[in-house]
Amino acid sequence: MDQLKEVVALTQKDLGLSLATPPNFEQFIDELAKAIQYLIDTDFEKLMHILYRIDVNENKVKQAFGLEKDVARELAILVIEREKQKVITRSKYK
């Protein structure tokens, strides 16, 4: 559960969001997907900048946008996976 808190904190910092720490990854994905959908609808350029800054794989982002539905959820999963990798790497090299 500590890893979830670290991922949530890092994601909030990188995206400039303030989300409550959810009890599980599934609920976190849902909350993040809502925030990403908002950015898709209102400030697409900012979303792309955030994804680039977080270093989400560009090919995976393109694949997510190729989906007919749940683009925001797929992007949320990609963001969380990348942030999780960062948390693991940082704890490994502390």
Short mmCIF file of the C-alpha atoms (twelve columns), coordinates in Angstrom:
data_MODEL
# 
_entry.id   MODEL 
# 
loop_
_atom_site.group_PDB 
_atom_site.id 
_atom_site.type_symbol 
_atom_site.label_atom_id 
_atom_site.label_alt_id 
_atom_site.label_comp_id 
_atom_site.label_asym_id 
_atom_site.label_seq_id 
_atom_site.Cartn_x 
_atom_site.Cartn_y 
_atom_site.Cartn_z 
_atom_site.pdbx_PDB_model_num 
ATOM 1  C CA . MET A 1  0.000   0.000  0.000   1 
ATOM 2  C CA . ASP A 2  2.980   2.343  0.491   1 
ATOM 3  C CA . GLN A 3  3.742   2.003  -3.195  1 
ATOM 4  C CA . LEU A 4  0.224   3.184  -4.058  1 
ATOM 5  C CA . LYS A 5  0.691   6.263  -1.886  1 
ATOM 6  C CA . GLU A 6  4.023   7.031  -3.530  1 
ATOM 7  C CA . VAL A 7  2.570   6.589  -7.018  1 
ATOM 8  C CA . VAL A 8  -0.410  8.800  -6.154  1 
ATOM 9  C CA . ALA A 9  1.860   11.493 -4.704  1 
ATOM 10 C CA . LEU A 10 4.217   11.434 -7.682  1 
ATOM 11 C CA . THR A 11 1.331   11.487 -10.158 1 
ATOM 12 C CA . GLN A 12 -0.309  14.396 -8.364  1 
ATOM 13 C CA . LYS A 13 2.972   16.300 -8.434  1 
ATOM 14 C CA . ASP A 14 3.670   15.573 -12.101 1 
ATOM 15 C CA . LEU A 15 0.127   16.348 -13.263 1 
ATOM 16 C CA . GLY A 16 -0.518  19.217 -10.873 1 
ATOM 17 C CA . LEU A 17 -3.573  17.484 -9.432  1 
ATOM 18 C CA . SER A 18 -4.864  17.047 -5.922  1 
ATOM 19 C CA . LEU A 19 -6.567  13.683 -5.637  1 
ATOM 20 C CA . ALA A 20 -7.325  11.883 -2.414  1 
ATOM 21 C CA . THR A 21 -5.360  8.671  -1.997  1 
ATOM 22 C CA . PRO A 22 -7.820  5.964  -3.029  1 
ATOM 23 C CA . PRO A 23 -7.918  2.577  -1.325  1 
ATOM 24 C CA . ASN A 24 -6.848  0.735  -4.481  1 
ATOM 25 C CA . PHE A 25 -5.320  1.179  -7.928  1 
ATOM 26 C CA . GLU A 26 -8.650  0.644  -9.714  1 
ATOM 27 C CA . GLN A 27 -10.235 3.653  -8.033  1 
ATOM 28 C CA . PHE A 28 -7.089  5.683  -8.664  1 
ATOM 29 C CA . ILE A 29 -7.277  4.794  -12.354 1 
ATOM 30 C CA . ASP A 30 -10.897 5.999  -12.433 1 
ATOM 31 C CA . GLU A 31 -10.055 9.329  -10.766 1 
ATOM 32 C CA . LEU A 32 -7.040  9.907  -12.991 1 
ATOM 33 C CA . ALA A 33 -9.049  9.005  -16.096 1 
ATOM 34 C CA . LYS A 34 -11.588 11.707 -15.202 1 
ATOM 35 C CA . ALA A 35 -8.801  14.279 -14.898 1 
ATOM 36 C CA . ILE A 36 -7.260  13.158 -18.192 1 
ATOM 37 C CA . GLN A 37 -10.633 13.288 -19.953 1 
ATOM 38 C CA . TYR A 38 -11.030 16.839 -18.717 1 
ATOM 39 C CA . LEU A 39 -7.649  17.727 -20.238 1 
ATOM 40 C CA . ILE A 40 -8.552  15.985 -23.504 1 
ATOM 41 C CA . ASP A 41 -11.704 18.110 -23.678 1 
ATOM 42 C CA . THR A 42 -10.271 21.436 -22.512 1 
ATOM 43 C CA . ASP A 43 -6.478  21.605 -22.938 1 
ATOM 44 C CA . PHE A 44 -5.134  18.869 -25.195 1 
ATOM 45 C CA . GLU A 45 -1.765  20.596 -25.616 1 
ATOM 46 C CA . LYS A 46 -1.227  20.637 -21.845 1 
ATOM 47 C CA . LEU A 47 -2.055  16.929 -21.656 1 
ATOM 48 C CA . MET A 48 0.482   16.122 -24.365 1 
ATOM 49 C CA . HIS A 49 3.107   18.211 -22.579 1 
ATOM 50 C CA . ILE A 50 2.430   16.374 -19.323 1 
ATOM 51 C CA . LEU A 51 2.667   12.960 -20.998 1 
ATOM 52 C CA . TYR A 52 5.968   13.996 -22.609 1 
ATOM 53 C CA . ARG A 53 7.360   15.354 -19.324 1 
ATOM 54 C CA . ILE A 54 6.379   12.209 -17.420 1 
ATOM 55 C CA . ASP A 55 8.041   10.230 -20.230 1 
ATOM 56 C CA . VAL A 56 5.116   8.006  -21.148 1 
ATOM 57 C CA . ASN A 57 6.039   5.880  -24.171 1 
ATOM 58 C CA . GLU A 58 5.020   7.797  -27.300 1 
ATOM 59 C CA . ASN A 59 4.014   4.677  -29.229 1 
ATOM 60 C CA . LYS A 60 1.739   3.545  -26.409 1 
ATOM 61 C CA . VAL A 61 0.152   7.003  -26.296 1 
ATOM 62 C CA . LYS A 62 -0.519  6.838  -30.038 1 
ATOM 63 C CA . GLN A 63 -2.063  3.370  -29.605 1 
ATOM 64 C CA . ALA A 64 -4.305  4.687  -26.820 1 
ATOM 65 C CA . PHE A 65 -5.567  7.485  -29.058 1 
ATOM 66 C CA . GLY A 66 -6.290  4.891  -31.735 1 
ATOM 67 C CA . LEU A 67 -8.890  3.272  -29.499 1 
ATOM 68 C CA . GLU A 68 -12.505 4.085  -30.155 1 
ATOM 69 C CA . LYS A 69 -13.406 4.348  -26.481 1 
ATOM 70 C CA . ASP A 70 -11.836 4.664  -23.031 1 
ATOM 71 C CA . VAL A 71 -8.870  6.694  -24.285 1 
ATOM 72 C CA . ALA A 72 -8.651  8.565  -20.980 1 
ATOM 73 C CA . ARG A 73 -8.661  5.327  -18.985 1 
ATOM 74 C CA . GLU A 74 -5.929  3.826  -21.169 1 
ATOM 75 C CA . LEU A 75 -3.823  6.972  -20.779 1 
ATOM 76 C CA . ALA A 76 -4.386  6.873  -17.019 1 
ATOM 77 C CA . ILE A 77 -3.079  3.311  -16.930 1 
ATOM 78 C CA . LEU A 78 -0.012  4.343  -18.957 1 
ATOM 79 C CA . VAL A 79 0.687   7.265  -16.620 1 
ATOM 80 C CA . ILE A 80 0.335   5.079  -13.537 1 
ATOM 81 C CA . GLU A 81 2.597   2.395  -15.014 1 
ATOM 82 C CA . ARG A 82 5.276   4.991  -15.758 1 
ATOM 83 C CA . GLU A 83 5.003   6.586  -12.334 1 
ATOM 84 C CA . LYS A 84 5.166   3.140  -10.734 1 
ATOM 85 C CA . GLN A 85 8.385   2.449  -12.639 1 
ATOM 86 C CA . LYS A 86 9.838   5.688  -11.289 1 
ATOM 87 C CA . VAL A 87 8.905   4.787  -7.704  1 
ATOM 88 C CA . ILE A 88 10.492  1.343  -8.052  1 
ATOM 89 C CA . THR A 89 13.666  2.762  -9.619  1 
ATOM 90 C CA . ARG A 90 14.020  5.467  -6.973  1 
ATOM 91 C CA . SER A 91 13.591  3.002  -4.119  1 
ATOM 92 C CA . LYS A 92 16.096  0.656  -5.745  1 
ATOM 93 C CA . TYR A 93 18.803  3.312  -5.963  1 
ATOM 94 C CA . LYS A 94 18.178  5.136  -2.665  1 
# 
